[in-house]
Amino acid sequence: MKKEEIILRTDIKATDPSAIERIVNSTGFFRPDEIKVAVELAEERLEKGADSGYEFVFAEINHQVAAYVCFGLIPCSLISYDLYWIATDKDFQGLGLGKLLLQKTEEMVKSLGGKSIYIETSGKELYAPTQGFYLRNNYQLKVRMEDFYDLGDDKLVYVKRVGDF
């Protein structure tokens, strides 16, 4: 896959909620209620625009949304951002789209005056590749909350400083 075939965009289109549903569902990682939340964030952005507090970056290959990220300023924080969702369609995994989206998110957060990005994920073995991805991209595991999502499913919080302190 040539890099020039990958197009990043930050505008959201009416077709993006269904693309997000397809992508998140394809990973096999998320429950139906979680998939619903991912779609709702995109719908809220379409409805409210920037006032929603949700920012998106989409990676397209051959005019198809292959991956996306959703992030936003944490309510009541002036400098800290949450990365809410990052997912790549299973048919496009292994092309470096996640890393590309993460780098673009870090650039955007920094340009918005953000200093840190926080990412929550599951501690289940299923999520070991996700955990490794964050570590390889210089995020540090700062918090482990035992049995948070369910019995045996810890909440892990990774952090990376992206702005000057």
C-alpha positions as CSV (number, residue, x, y, z in Angstrom):
1,M,0.0,0.0,0.0
2,K,1.5,3.3,-1.1
3,K,1.4,6.1,1.4
4,E,-0.1,8.5,-1.2
5,E,-3.2,6.3,-1.4
6,I,-4.0,7.2,2.3
7,I,-6.0,10.4,2.7
8,L,-6.6,11.9,6.1
9,R,-9.5,14.2,6.7
10,T,-10.9,16.0,9.8
11,D,-14.3,16.9,8.5
12,I,-17.2,14.6,9.3
13,K,-19.7,13.5,6.7
14,A,-23.2,12.1,7.0
15,T,-21.9,8.7,5.9
16,D,-19.3,8.5,8.7
17,P,-21.5,7.1,11.5
18,S,-22.2,4.0,9.4
19,A,-18.5,3.7,8.5
20,I,-17.6,3.9,12.2
21,E,-20.1,1.2,13.0
22,R,-18.7,-1.0,10.3
23,I,-15.1,-0.4,11.4
24,V,-15.7,-0.9,15.2
25,N,-17.8,-3.9,14.6
26,S,-15.2,-5.5,12.2
27,T,-12.5,-5.5,15.0
28,G,-14.4,-8.1,17.1
29,F,-13.3,-6.2,20.2
30,F,-16.5,-4.3,21.2
31,R,-19.9,-5.2,22.6
32,P,-23.0,-3.8,20.9
33,D,-23.5,-1.1,23.6
34,E,-19.9,0.1,23.0
35,I,-20.4,0.2,19.2
36,K,-23.6,2.2,19.8
37,V,-21.6,4.8,21.8
38,A,-18.9,5.1,19.0
39,V,-21.7,5.9,16.5
40,E,-23.4,8.3,18.8
41,L,-20.3,10.4,19.2
42,A,-20.1,10.9,15.4
43,E,-23.9,11.7,15.3
44,E,-23.4,14.3,18.0
45,R,-20.5,15.9,16.1
46,L,-22.7,16.0,13.0
47,E,-25.6,17.6,15.0
48,K,-23.6,20.1,17.1
49,G,-20.4,20.6,15.2
50,A,-17.4,21.7,17.3
51,D,-19.7,22.4,20.3
52,S,-20.0,18.6,20.7
53,G,-16.5,18.5,22.0
54,Y,-15.6,15.6,19.8
55,E,-12.9,15.8,17.1
56,F,-12.4,13.2,14.4
57,V,-9.7,12.2,12.0
58,F,-10.6,9.7,9.2
59,A,-8.1,7.7,7.1
60,E,-9.5,6.8,3.7
61,I,-8.0,4.4,1.2
62,N,-9.6,4.4,-2.3
63,H,-12.4,6.6,-1.0
64,Q,-13.3,4.2,1.7
65,V,-13.0,5.0,5.4
66,A,-10.5,2.5,6.7
67,A,-9.8,3.8,10.1
68,Y,-10.7,6.7,12.4
69,V,-9.9,8.4,15.7
70,C,-12.2,10.4,18.0
71,F,-10.7,12.7,20.7
72,G,-11.6,15.8,22.7
73,L,-10.7,18.1,25.5
74,I,-11.6,16.5,28.8
75,P,-14.5,18.5,30.4
76,C,-13.3,20.9,33.1
77,S,-9.6,20.6,31.9
78,L,-7.8,23.3,30.1
79,I,-4.9,21.2,28.8
80,S,-5.8,17.5,28.8
81,Y,-7.4,15.5,26.0
82,D,-9.1,12.1,25.9
83,L,-8.6,9.8,23.0
84,Y,-12.0,8.2,23.0
85,W,-11.8,5.8,20.0
86,I,-9.2,4.6,17.6
87,A,-10.0,1.7,15.3
88,T,-9.0,0.3,12.0
89,D,-11.2,-1.9,9.9
90,K,-9.9,-5.5,10.1
91,D,-9.4,-5.5,6.3
92,F,-6.9,-2.6,6.6
93,Q,-5.0,-3.5,9.7
94,G,-1.3,-3.8,9.5
95,L,-0.9,-0.8,7.2
96,G,0.2,1.7,9.8
97,L,-3.1,3.6,9.8
98,G,-3.4,3.5,13.6
99,K,0.1,5.1,14.1
100,L,-0.7,7.7,11.4
101,L,-3.9,8.6,13.1
102,L,-2.3,8.7,16.5
103,Q,0.5,11.0,15.2
104,K,-2.1,13.3,13.6
105,T,-4.1,13.4,16.8
106,E,-1.0,14.4,18.8
107,E,-0.3,17.2,16.3
108,M,-3.8,18.5,16.5
109,V,-3.9,18.3,20.3
110,K,-0.7,20.2,20.5
111,S,-1.9,22.8,18.1
112,L,-5.0,23.3,20.2
113,G,-2.9,24.0,23.3
114,G,-3.2,20.5,24.7
115,K,-0.4,19.1,26.9
116,S,-1.4,15.5,27.5
117,I,-3.5,12.8,25.9
118,Y,-5.2,10.1,28.0
119,I,-6.3,6.8,26.6
120,E,-8.4,4.2,28.4
121,T,-8.5,0.6,27.4
122,S,-9.3,-2.8,28.7
123,G,-6.8,-4.9,30.6
124,K,-8.2,-8.2,29.1
125,E,-5.8,-10.4,27.2
126,L,-7.8,-9.7,24.0
127,Y,-6.5,-6.1,24.2
128,A,-2.8,-7.0,24.6
129,P,-2.1,-5.8,21.0
130,T,-3.8,-2.5,21.8
131,Q,-1.8,-2.1,25.0
132,G,1.4,-2.9,23.0
133,F,0.5,-0.3,20.4
134,Y,0.2,2.4,23.0
135,L,3.5,1.5,24.6
136,R,5.3,1.4,21.2
137,N,4.0,4.9,20.6
138,N,5.5,6.2,23.8
139,Y,2.4,6.2,26.0
140,Q,3.0,5.3,29.6
141,L,0.6,3.1,31.6
142,K,-0.3,5.3,34.6
143,V,-3.4,3.7,36.1
144,R,-4.8,0.2,36.5
145,M,-8.3,-0.1,38.1
146,E,-9.1,-3.7,38.8
147,D,-12.4,-5.2,37.8
148,F,-13.6,-1.8,36.4
149,Y,-15.5,-2.9,33.2
150,D,-16.4,-6.3,34.6
151,L,-14.9,-9.0,36.9
152,G,-11.5,-9.7,35.5
153,D,-11.6,-6.7,33.1
154,D,-9.4,-3.9,34.4
155,K,-9.3,-0.4,33.1
156,L,-5.9,0.8,32.0
157,V,-5.1,4.4,31.5
158,Y,-2.2,5.4,29.3
159,V,-0.8,9.0,29.1
160,K,1.5,10.9,26.8
161,R,2.7,14.5,27.1
162,V,2.6,16.2,23.8
163,G,2.9,19.9,24.6
164,D,5.5,22.0,26.2
165,F,5.2,22.3,30.0
